[in-house]
Amino acid sequence: MKVRLDSKSIEALAAKIAGKQNGPTVGEVIRAIAHKKYSSDGFSEGMALATRDLSSNAVPGSYLVPQEAYNQLIPALSRGGQLRRAGAIVVPMPLSQKMQIPVEGTISDDESQYLSDNDQLLSPITPDIQQRVLDLKHLVILFEMSANLARTSRPAFDLLSEQILARKIARAEDFSFFAGKANGPTSLLNIAGINITDQAGSTLAYSDILGLMETAGETEDEIENFVFFMSNLGLNKVRGLKDSSNRPILKAHLSEDGTTYSLLGHRIYLTPAIPNHVGSGSDCTYIAFLNPSNVMIGDAGLDVAVSTHWKFDSNIMAIRGTVHRDYVLAHPESACVLENVI
């Protein structure tokens, strides 16, 4: 009997062999909370997991998902959200509600000096170091699962609940950053200091894209690492653009995760989180061009609560996840946005 392993199966097997899957999964945590198979010392099913009822910085009645289980969810978050997939920097904040992150300010020649043998500094070196503040907001997501599924198929329940939870968190992260949510972190267009320009004419032109890239090139960020973020409406506008030699500037590529696009050598990340009603009309959108490592995500993990009485007559339970997030740009001036794209 021959068994064919695809890349995902091989990765899962390698992770298991390496001991990376020790401990329960997030799906197992959800099921155990639903069935009340937990205690202050661990699960009655023999899983060594300590949970605690959170009294602060969380929705009351929820339980903290252990770090080892939450870490297993990280790859799914990266696949489900374009912000993480592009390479945003995640700053773990398990013990802090508010944190200052030092970033390099303006690059200056005064930040370095040459010395000869036995010389000493004649004047102090004072590098420009600035602080960016991550102040966590509490993002709550909710979904339903069949209580009967948890009884009849544990693997299916664990897998599906974990996948749905990861997708909802990842989408909420993208919408929080690109579109903004009430009482949430400051969204991209509202971050002070970013470069915003308007489309020049009545329709998107090749010169608009060049101008956006030229603005980015004048910053001190690494232009070779910049990527485009746009909605599907933005992609449709770009499809018809041609350079001065009448050649299309949009390129399609086949990759392991499907068809990807690039624009003048820079990858495009498509997300529905960028709204199609930004600017002077209902059919306007925006195109962002920035270095994804410029984006820092404050992440304090996940709290889970389960109600088995959600829809008692339908035998449906409710699962509530609470994640703690904030977003800042290390260098707002290097984030470039083209608005009023029609």
C-alpha positions in Angstrom: 0.0 0.0 0.0 1.4 3.4 -1.0 0.6 6.6 0.8 1.1 9.9 -0.9 2.0 12.8 1.4 1.4 16.4 0.2 3.4 19.3 1.5 0.9 20.1 4.3 1.0 16.5 5.5 4.7 16.4 5.5 4.9 19.7 7.4 2.4 18.3 10.0 4.4 15.1 10.3 7.7 16.9 10.7 6.2 19.2 13.3 4.9 16.3 15.2 8.2 14.5 15.1 10.0 17.6 16.2 7.7 17.8 19.2 6.1 21.1 18.1 2.5 19.8 18.6 2.9 18.9 22.2 -0.1 20.0 24.3 -3.7 20.5 23.2 -4.9 22.4 20.2 -7.2 25.4 20.3 -10.0 23.2 19.1 -9.4 20.8 22.0 -9.4 23.8 24.4 -12.8 24.9 23.1 -14.3 21.5 23.4 -13.0 21.0 26.8 -14.4 24.3 28.0 -17.7 23.4 26.5 -17.8 20.1 28.3 -16.4 21.5 31.5 -13.5 19.1 31.4 -11.0 21.4 32.9 -9.9 22.4 36.4 -7.3 24.7 37.9 -4.8 21.9 37.5 -5.6 20.7 34.1 -8.1 18.8 31.9 -9.8 15.6 33.2 -9.0 14.0 29.8 -5.3 14.0 30.9 -4.2 17.0 28.9 -1.8 19.1 31.0 -3.3 22.5 30.6 -3.8 25.1 33.2 -6.4 27.8 32.6 -7.5 30.7 34.6 -10.6 32.8 34.7 -9.5 36.3 33.7 -10.6 39.1 35.9 -9.0 42.0 34.0 -8.1 42.9 30.5 -10.5 40.5 29.0 -14.2 39.8 28.7 -15.4 38.3 32.0 -15.9 34.6 32.1 -13.4 33.7 29.4 -10.4 31.5 29.7 -6.9 32.2 28.6 -5.7 29.9 25.9 -2.2 28.7 26.8 0.7 30.0 24.7 1.7 26.6 23.4 -1.8 26.1 22.0 -2.1 29.7 20.7 1.2 29.3 18.8 -0.3 26.5 16.8 -2.9 29.0 15.6 -0.4 31.5 14.3 0.2 29.8 10.8 -3.5 29.8 10.2 -3.7 33.5 11.1 -0.9 34.2 8.6 -2.7 32.3 5.9 -6.1 33.9 6.6 -5.0 37.6 6.8 -3.1 39.5 4.1 -1.5 41.9 6.7 0.3 39.0 8.4 0.9 37.1 5.2 2.7 40.1 3.7 5.2 40.1 6.6 3.9 42.5 9.3 6.0 42.3 12.6 4.1 40.7 15.5 5.0 42.0 18.9 4.0 39.6 21.7 2.5 41.4 24.6 1.3 38.6 27.0 2.0 40.6 30.2 1.5 44.2 29.1 -1.5 46.2 28.1 0.6 49.1 26.8 4.1 49.0 25.4 6.6 51.4 23.9 8.6 50.1 20.9 11.8 51.9 20.0 12.3 52.6 16.3 15.1 54.3 14.4 14.3 57.9 13.5 15.8 60.0 10.8 19.1 58.5 9.5 21.9 61.1 10.0 25.6 61.2 9.4 26.0 62.6 12.9 25.1 59.1 14.3 28.6 57.7 13.6 32.2 58.8 14.0 35.6 57.4 13.0 38.3 57.2 15.7 42.0 56.8 15.4 44.1 54.7 17.8 43.8 55.9 21.4 41.4 58.7 20.4 38.2 59.4 22.3 34.9 60.8 21.2 35.1 64.6 21.0 31.3 64.9 21.0 28.6 62.5 22.1 26.8 60.4 19.5 23.0 61.0 19.8 21.1 58.7 17.5 17.5 59.6 16.7 15.4 56.9 18.5 11.7 57.4 18.6 9.0 55.5 20.5 5.9 53.9 19.1 3.1 53.1 21.6 1.1 49.9 21.3 -2.1 50.2 23.4 -4.2 47.0 23.2 -7.9 47.0 22.2 -10.1 44.1 22.9 -11.5 42.5 19.7 -14.4 40.1 20.2 -15.6 37.6 17.6 -18.5 35.1 17.9 -19.6 32.1 15.9 -21.8 29.0 16.3 -21.0 25.3 16.3 -23.2 22.2 16.6 -23.1 20.6 20.0 -23.9 17.3 18.4 -20.8 17.6 16.2 -18.7 17.8 19.4 -20.3 14.6 20.6 -20.1 12.6 17.4 -16.8 13.7 15.9 -14.2 15.2 18.1 -11.6 15.6 15.3 -14.0 17.4 13.0 -15.2 19.7 15.8 -11.7 20.5 16.9 -10.5 21.2 13.3 -13.5 23.2 12.1 -13.8 25.4 15.3 -10.1 26.2 15.1 -10.3 27.0 11.4 -13.3 29.3 11.7 -11.8 31.0 14.7 -8.5 31.7 12.9 -10.3 33.0 9.8 -12.5 35.4 11.8 -9.6 36.8 13.7 -7.4 37.2 10.6 -10.2 39.0 8.7 -10.9 41.2 11.7 -7.3 42.2 11.9 -7.2 43.2 8.2 -10.5 45.2 8.5 -9.2 46.9 11.7 -6.0 48.1 9.9 -7.3 48.9 6.4 -10.8 50.0 7.0 -11.1 50.7 10.7 -13.6 49.5 13.3 -15.4 51.4 16.0 -13.5 51.6 19.3 -10.6 49.8 17.6 -7.0 50.7 16.7 -6.3 53.7 14.5 -6.7 52.6 10.8 -4.2 53.2 8.1 -5.8 56.3 6.6 -6.1 57.9 10.0 -2.5 57.4 11.1 -0.7 60.7 11.4 2.2 61.3 9.0 1.5 58.9 6.2 1.8 60.1 2.5 -1.6 60.5 0.9 -2.0 61.6 -2.7 -5.1 61.7 -4.9 -5.5 60.2 -8.3 -4.7 63.0 -10.8 -7.3 62.5 -13.5 -10.7 61.1 -13.9 -9.4 57.5 -14.3 -6.4 55.7 -12.9 -3.3 56.2 -15.0 0.2 54.7 -15.3 1.6 58.0 -14.0 -0.4 57.7 -10.8 1.4 54.4 -10.0 4.8 55.8 -10.9 4.1 58.9 -8.7 3.2 56.6 -5.8 6.4 54.6 -6.2 8.5 57.8 -6.6 7.1 59.1 -3.3 8.0 55.9 -1.6 11.5 55.9 -3.1 12.1 59.3 -1.5 11.7 57.9 2.0 14.4 56.2 4.0 12.6 52.8 4.0 13.8 49.8 1.9 11.9 50.4 -1.4 12.8 46.9 -2.6 10.6 45.4 0.2 7.5 47.5 -0.6 4.3 45.7 -1.6 0.9 46.9 -2.9 -2.3 46.4 -0.9 -5.5 46.9 -2.9 -9.1 45.6 -3.2 -10.4 43.7 -6.2 -11.8 46.9 -7.5 -8.3 48.4 -7.4 -7.0 45.3 -9.2 -9.6 45.7 -12.0 -8.5 49.4 -12.4 -4.8 48.3 -12.7 -5.5 45.5 -15.3 -5.8 48.0 -18.1 -2.8 50.1 -17.4 0.1 50.0 -19.8 3.6 51.6 -19.7 5.0 54.1 -22.2 5.8 51.2 -24.6 2.2 50.0 -24.5 3.0 47.0 -22.4 0.7 45.8 -19.5 2.3 46.6 -16.2 0.3 43.9 -14.2 1.9 40.5 -14.1 0.2 37.2 -13.0 2.2 34.4 -11.4 1.4 30.9 -10.4 2.5 30.0 -6.8 1.8 27.3 -4.2 -1.1 29.3 -2.8 -2.7 30.1 -6.2 -2.4 33.0 -8.6 -0.6 36.0 -7.3 0.0 39.4 -9.0 2.9 41.9 -9.1 3.0 45.5 -10.3 6.3 46.8 -11.6 8.2 44.2 -9.6 6.3 44.5 -6.4 3.8 41.9 -5.1 0.1 42.8 -4.8 -1.9 41.6 -1.8 -5.6 41.6 -2.4 -8.0 42.2 0.5 -11.7 43.0 0.8 -10.8 44.9 3.9 -9.9 47.9 1.7 -13.3 49.5 1.1 -14.7 50.6 -2.2 -16.2 53.8 -0.9 -13.2 55.8 0.2 -13.0 59.3 -1.2 -15.4 61.5 -3.1 -17.7 58.8 -4.5 -19.2 55.5 -3.6 -17.1 53.7 -6.3 -13.8 55.0 -5.0 -11.1 52.9 -3.4 -7.4 53.3 -2.4 -4.1 51.6 -3.2 -1.5 51.4 -0.4 2.2 50.9 -1.1 4.3 50.2 1.9 6.9 48.0 3.5 4.9 45.4 5.5 7.7 45.1 8.1 6.9 48.7 8.9 3.6 47.5 10.4 3.8 46.3 14.0 1.0 44.2 15.5 0.6 44.1 19.2 -0.7 40.6 20.1 -1.6 39.5 23.6 -3.0 36.1 22.7 -6.5 34.7 22.9 -9.3 34.2 25.5 -12.1 31.8 24.8 -15.6 31.5 26.3 -18.2 28.9 25.3 -22.0 28.9 26.0 -23.8 25.6 25.6 -27.2 27.4 26.1 -26.9 29.7 23.1 -29.7 28.0 21.1 -30.8 25.3 23.5 -33.7 24.2 21.3 -31.4 23.8 18.3 -28.5 22.1 20.2 -26.1 24.8 19.1 -23.4 26.3 21.2 -21.8 29.7 20.9 -18.0 30.2 20.9 -16.6 33.7 21.7 -13.0 34.6 21.1 -11.4 37.7 22.5 -8.0 38.8 21.1 -6.1 41.9 22.2 -4.7 44.0 19.3 -3.2 47.3 18.3 -1.3 48.4 15.2 1.3 51.1 14.7 3.6 52.1 11.8 7.3 52.2 12.7 7.8 54.9 10.0 4.4 56.5 9.0 6.1 58.8 6.5 7.1 55.8 4.3 3.6 54.5 4.0 2.2 55.8 0.7 -1.5 55.8 -0.3 -3.2 56.7 -3.6 -6.7 57.8 -2.8 -9.8 58.4 -4.9 -9.0 55.6 -7.3 -11.9 55.5 -9.7 
